[in-house]
């Protein structure tokens, strides 16, 4: 008669080891699950951060036709000019008129210029708008520097109310040192007013881009 060890389960042949789960394998599974969860949360956070980071990058570098934001120039203006045209648009859903005081200006490179834009609420109720902008050709975004601008600031107008907003800017003389822009003699600064919600252009209207209506006083 074959003796059975006291710790051998009933029905298990003598000498056959019991199956066990190695602690190391269990620990590895836990670490893997934790890492996957961390990666998922990291990707979600990156998605939320990507929009403001992209906006900051564009404003700092002029990428994609976004004018740079900076202080007044520290160097003297040079004896060279560029024609700056102003394009104003209003979304069809916003009852405003919007126009620059002048359709164009001749700006010396490196010289600070101020141009006023006028908006008027032609509707029967108060309304809030916000302006987006870009420059064309897009390569000029790295050389057109805004010192002061009403863009991306909410404005609320009463029925029939009119307001004037300044844009202070200069064109970096380094535009002549870049082979891609050295030959340019004119550019366009384009603004579009959209209805505003929570400080942002409403998503439904923003998809129309700059295809809103032209407005004149």
C-alpha positions in Angstrom: 0.0 0.0 0.0 1.4 3.3 -1.1 1.7 5.9 1.6 0.2 9.4 0.9 1.7 12.6 2.3 -0.5 14.5 4.7 -0.5 17.6 2.5 -1.4 15.7 -0.7 -5.1 16.4 -1.7 -7.5 13.5 -1.9 -7.6 12.1 -5.4 -4.2 13.4 -6.4 -1.6 10.8 -7.4 1.3 10.6 -5.1 4.4 12.5 -6.4 2.5 14.8 -8.8 3.0 18.4 -7.8 0.0 20.7 -7.4 -0.4 23.6 -10.0 0.3 26.9 -8.4 0.2 30.6 -9.8 3.7 32.0 -9.7 3.7 35.2 -7.7 6.0 36.9 -10.3 3.5 36.4 -13.1 0.7 37.9 -11.0 2.8 40.9 -10.2 3.7 41.4 -13.8 0.0 41.4 -14.8 -0.7 44.1 -12.2 2.1 46.3 -13.4 1.0 46.0 -17.0 -2.6 46.9 -16.1 -1.4 50.0 -14.2 0.8 51.1 -17.0 -2.0 50.8 -19.6 -4.3 52.8 -17.4 -1.7 55.5 -17.0 -1.1 55.7 -20.7 -4.8 56.0 -21.4 -5.2 58.9 -18.9 -2.1 60.6 -20.4 -3.5 60.4 -23.9 -6.7 62.0 -22.7 -4.8 64.8 -21.0 -2.7 65.4 -24.1 -5.8 65.7 -26.3 -7.3 68.4 -24.0 -4.0 70.3 -23.9 -3.2 70.1 -27.6 -5.6 72.9 -28.7 -4.2 75.6 -26.3 -0.7 74.5 -27.0 -1.2 74.7 -30.7 -2.7 78.1 -30.3 0.3 79.3 -28.3 2.7 77.9 -30.8 1.0 79.6 -33.7 1.0 83.0 -31.9 4.6 82.7 -31.0 5.9 81.6 -34.4 3.3 82.9 -36.9 2.6 79.4 -38.1 -0.4 78.8 -40.4 -0.9 82.6 -41.0 -1.4 83.4 -37.4 0.1 86.9 -36.6 2.7 87.0 -33.9 1.9 88.7 -30.6 4.6 90.9 -29.1 5.8 94.3 -27.8 6.5 97.4 -29.8 9.6 97.2 -32.0 13.0 98.2 -30.4 14.7 98.8 -33.8 14.2 101.9 -36.0 12.0 101.6 -39.0 13.6 101.0 -42.3 13.1 102.8 -45.6 10.9 100.1 -47.1 7.1 99.7 -47.1 4.4 97.1 -47.5 0.7 97.6 -48.4 -1.5 96.1 -45.7 -5.1 95.4 -46.8 -7.9 94.9 -44.2 -10.7 92.3 -44.9 -13.7 92.4 -42.6 -16.5 89.7 -42.4 -19.5 89.0 -40.2 -21.1 85.6 -39.7 -24.6 85.6 -41.2 -26.0 84.7 -37.7 -24.7 87.8 -36.1 -26.6 91.1 -36.9 -23.5 93.3 -36.9 -21.8 95.6 -39.3 -18.0 95.6 -39.2 -15.5 97.7 -41.1 -12.0 99.1 -40.9 -11.5 102.9 -40.9 -9.5 102.5 -44.1 -9.4 99.5 -46.5 -5.6 99.6 -46.7 -2.5 101.4 -45.3 1.1 101.8 -46.5 3.2 100.7 -43.6 6.9 101.2 -43.2 8.7 98.1 -42.0 9.4 98.2 -38.3 7.0 101.2 -37.8 4.2 100.9 -35.3 0.8 101.6 -36.9 -2.7 101.9 -35.4 -5.9 101.2 -37.3 -9.4 101.4 -35.9 -12.2 99.0 -36.7 -15.9 99.9 -36.1 -18.7 97.5 -35.2 -22.4 98.2 -34.9 -25.2 96.0 -33.6 -28.0 96.4 -36.2 -30.3 93.9 -34.4 -33.1 94.6 -32.0 -31.6 92.8 -29.0 -28.2 92.8 -27.2 -25.7 90.4 -28.8 -22.2 89.2 -28.1 -19.5 88.6 -30.7 -15.9 87.6 -30.9 -13.5 88.1 -33.8 -11.0 85.6 -35.3 -8.2 86.6 -37.7 -5.4 85.5 -39.9 -3.0 87.0 -42.5 -2.4 86.2 -46.1 -0.1 85.1 -47.6 0.3 82.7 -44.6 4.1 83.1 -44.7 3.6 86.7 -43.4 2.3 85.3 -40.1 5.8 85.2 -38.8 6.5 88.9 -39.6 3.2 90.6 -38.8 3.4 91.4 -35.1 0.3 92.5 -33.1 1.0 94.8 -30.2 -2.7 95.4 -29.4 -5.8 93.8 -30.8 -9.5 93.3 -30.1 -9.5 89.8 -31.5 -10.6 86.9 -29.3 -12.1 89.4 -26.8 -15.8 89.1 -26.3 -17.8 92.3 -27.2 -21.4 92.8 -26.2 -23.3 95.5 -28.0 -26.8 96.9 -27.3 -29.3 97.4 -30.1 -28.0 100.2 -32.4 -24.7 100.5 -30.3 -21.5 101.3 -32.2 -17.9 100.8 -30.9 -14.4 101.4 -32.2 -11.6 99.1 -31.5 -7.8 99.6 -32.3 -5.3 97.3 -33.8 -1.7 98.2 -33.2 0.8 96.4 -35.3 4.2 96.5 -37.1 5.9 94.4 -39.8 9.2 92.9 -38.8 11.9 94.2 -41.2 13.4 90.7 -41.2 10.7 89.9 -43.8 13.2 91.1 -46.4 15.8 88.6 -45.1 13.6 85.5 -45.8 13.8 84.3 -49.4 10.2 83.3 -49.2 8.9 86.7 -48.3 11.6 89.1 -49.5 9.7 89.8 -52.8 6.3 90.5 -51.2 4.9 94.0 -51.5 1.4 93.6 -49.9 -0.5 91.4 -47.5 -4.0 91.1 -46.1 -5.2 91.1 -42.5 -8.6 89.3 -42.3 -11.1 89.4 -39.4 -14.4 87.6 -39.0 -16.9 88.2 -36.2 -18.8 85.3 -34.9 -21.5 84.9 -32.3 -19.8 84.1 -29.0 -20.5 81.4 -26.4 -18.5 81.1 -23.2 -15.8 83.3 -24.7 -15.3 81.2 -27.8 -16.7 81.4 -31.4 -19.8 79.2 -31.5 -18.8 75.8 -33.0 -21.6 75.8 -35.6 -20.6 79.2 -36.9 -16.8 78.7 -36.7 -17.0 75.9 -39.3 -18.0 78.6 -41.9 -14.5 80.2 -41.6 -14.2 83.5 -43.2 -17.2 83.1 -45.5 -19.4 85.4 -43.6 -21.0 88.5 -45.2 -19.1 91.7 -46.0 -20.4 94.7 -44.0 -20.3 98.4 -44.6 -21.6 101.3 -42.7 
